[in-house]
Amino acid sequence: MGGIGINEAFGAGLVIFQEKMEPNNFMKALICLSVTIWGTNWTFVWALLPWLVVLIPLAIYKSKVLDVLRWGDSIAIGVGVQIKWNAGFYC
C-alpha cells in the first residue's frame, strides 16, 4: 500500500513540474524519465554479462547471511552468524 502512495506523490510532483516548465524542457525531462531500450544493441548486455555472472551467484551464496543480518545483530548472533566490523561493512 505504501508504494501506491509514493507513486501518486511522484505523479503529483510531475504534474507540478509540467505546469511550471516550458514545454520543450518538460519533453526532454519526460524522455529521460521514461527509460526505454529502443535503439539499444547487444553491446550493453555483453558489457554487463561478466558482472552478472559473478554477482548473481555471490548474492545467492550470501543470501542466508544477508537475510539474517536484516533482523539485527542479536538475532544474527543467536542463530550462529559471526558478526564483525570490517572496513565499514558487516561480514
N, C-alpha and C positions, 0 to 999 in steps of 0.2 A: 504494500500500500504506500510506503514511503516513496517508492520510485515514481508512482503516478504523480504525486505532489511535486516532486523535484522536476519532472518532465513539464508539468504545467507552469511551474515558476520560470523555467528556462524559455518556454514558449511565450510567456507574457513578456519576458525581457527582450526577446527577439522582436516582438511587435513594437515595443517601445523604441528599440533601436531603429526599426524600419520607419517609424514616423519621424524620427529626428535626423536620419541620414539622408543624404542626397541619393537619388535612385541609382546612379552609376556606382557609387561606393557601396550601397547596400547589395547590389547584384554581385559585386566582387566578393563581399563577405559571405553571401549566401552560397556562392560556388565553393568557397573554402570550407564552409560548414557541411555541405553535402558531399562528403568524400565518396568518390566513385573509382572503380577500377577500369573505367572506359579509357581506351587508348594506352593502357599499360602493356607490358610484354613479360615474357618469362624470365628476363634477367633479374627482376626483383625477387622472384621466387627462388631462383638459384642462389642469389646473394644471401637470402635468409635460411636456406636449407641447412648449411652447416651448423648454424646456431640452434635451429630446431632439433637437429639430430642429437646435439649434446645436451641441450637444456630440458627437453621433454623427459628423457629417461632420468635425468638428475632430479627433476621435480617429482616424478613418480617414486623414485627411490627415497626421497626425503619427505614424502607426503605424510607419513605417520608421525614423524617427529614434529613437523611443522603444524600439524593439526593439534597435537598435544600441547605445543607451546602457546597456541591460541587461547587455551583455557587458563594460562597463568603459570608462574614458576612453581607454586606449591603443588599444584596438581601434576605438573610435568615431573617434578621430583618424586612425587608419590607413586607414579606408575613406572619409574625407573629411567627416565630420560635424564642424562647428565647435563646440567645447566652450568655453563661457564661463560665468562665475558672474554671475547676475543676480538680485538681491533674494532670495537663498536658494534659487533653483531653477536647475536646469540647463536651458538653452535650446538 
